[in-house]
Amino acid sequence: MTATSLTTDASRTFVVADLGGTTLRVGRVAAGAGSAEAVRRMPTEGIGRYPGLTARTLQDRVVDQLTRELVSYLGSSGGEGASAVGVSFAGPMTKDGTVLAGPTLWGSATPPLPITNMLTRRLGVPVVVANDITAAAWRYASAETDPFCLITISSGIGHKVFRNGEVLISDAGHGGEIGHWRVDPAADALPCECGGRGHLGAMASGRGVLLAARRAAAGDPRSFGLSALADTAGGDPARITNEDVARAVRADDPFATGVLRACMVPLAQAVNCVFTAIGVRRYLFIGGFAVAVGHRFVTLLGDELTRLGCFGLGDEEIRAMLSLGAEDDDHCLIGMARMLDRTLPALVNIGGGA
Ligand SMILES: [Zn+2]
């Protein structure tokens, strides 16, 4: 048995929410369980739905929606008897649970938001709010015995390093943002959704690969014409989708594979840097685009990483560092419950004054 299962009280259940830029999900997870139950999904009332509203208005709207949905869930049969509430949040946070930014939720900068205190006051149960990738990393905390780095590849890129029972970031919330590491210093490098340029997340994410595929198709019509992508996109580079790229790479299409290979270079450099800096030898990839490409994603990344070399490791050892995570989309809900299960006793001590 692992240390986690020894401390798990299976009778405890948690209400967990995953607040993302597109979707808010609320569900229930029993302590130690590997799946979420009675999950409700709804569109997030943020900048994606109401792009014309100010950041402050959107922030109020999103927090009101989250509070309302949690109150409703706690009052329903699904939330009855829950020991605590956990929320995973798509943005940087301080250790004490203050939100620093919510670019995909309300866009531009707003003052720090003490969301954990706000929710604790309004819900009347212990609440933990954590960054979404931190929550996702907790999902793997009990199964992974060695330090690991979780990297999510979807519309953007995020990561967290987990070691000795904690996610390695500063108390002020810095770290775990390799997607915003500048890998292309050129002044006209690709813009990132954060407003910067040349960031890893602009180049090696699902969005970055799609852009690269469309550019390559427009720049080399002959190769594109011979590609499976030309069939699915009707010969129009602008109609290529991420699903098309993933399918074509899985089928070993030379054009699509070449595009993805080029995009893997800065990602391999990022893995190389984390390994060289702190010696982590386990890299788990999750997120819609990585999962859609599947094992080919890890193989192509391994090709680039062995080409670069990792100081002190042989090729087989380098490839063995890379794996895909679970294919479902419940990382944040399950991970949040595991995090609550491990951190809640400490919270109860503080709150109980015993
Ligand atoms: Zn960025």
Residues whose N, C-alpha, C, O or C-beta is under 5 A from the ligand:
A	BS01	ZN	G179 H180 C192 E193 C194 G196 H199
